[in-house]
Amino acid sequence: MPAHIRRILITILASAMVLLASCATEPPATPPPTATSKPAPTVVPPAPTFVAGLANSPEQILGTWGYPGWAFMRLARDGMLSQAATREELDATPFAVCKFWFSGSQLLIKEVKVRDVPSCGARTGRYQVELLAPDRIRMVVVEDRCEARANDLAGEYTRVE
């Protein structure tokens, strides 16, 4: 092979090796963030999964609940339970206002005041609240010597707010 062809082949081969070697290098390091860099996206944890069972804290049942064709009940963060014939009456003119709290998985209820319904006086009622779905509960009487309150509260409710 003539010398001038050999030099051309060596030059082409050397150039190809340099080109291939440059492809194998590591990518440049990521530059540090600057004032104009976008912030990392906020990671939002998934919503808690509903677990059916017995309620054991007010946070599980707070809100306004409706008993179809009968009445509404609001369990407020301040530990007060109000009952009324309509949602509008819950704030202005409930027929019953009670204090509520939990002891384990039992909801205890004690009357504060009533209007146009029989009074339960100082008697405390004990209930269990079954969590049926995120928007449904069932109040079950464990013990309540106040028959009127037990009849009013027992049953299945749907969350309305």
Secondary structure, 3 states (H helix, E strand, C coil): CCHHHHHHHHHHHHHHHHHHHHHCCCCCCCCCCCCCCCCCCCCCCCCCCCCCEECCCHHHCCEEEEECCCEEEEECCCCEEEEECCCCHHHHCCCEEEEEEEECCEEEEEEEEECCCCCCCCCEEEEEEEEEECCEEEEEEEECCCHHHHHHHCEEEEECC
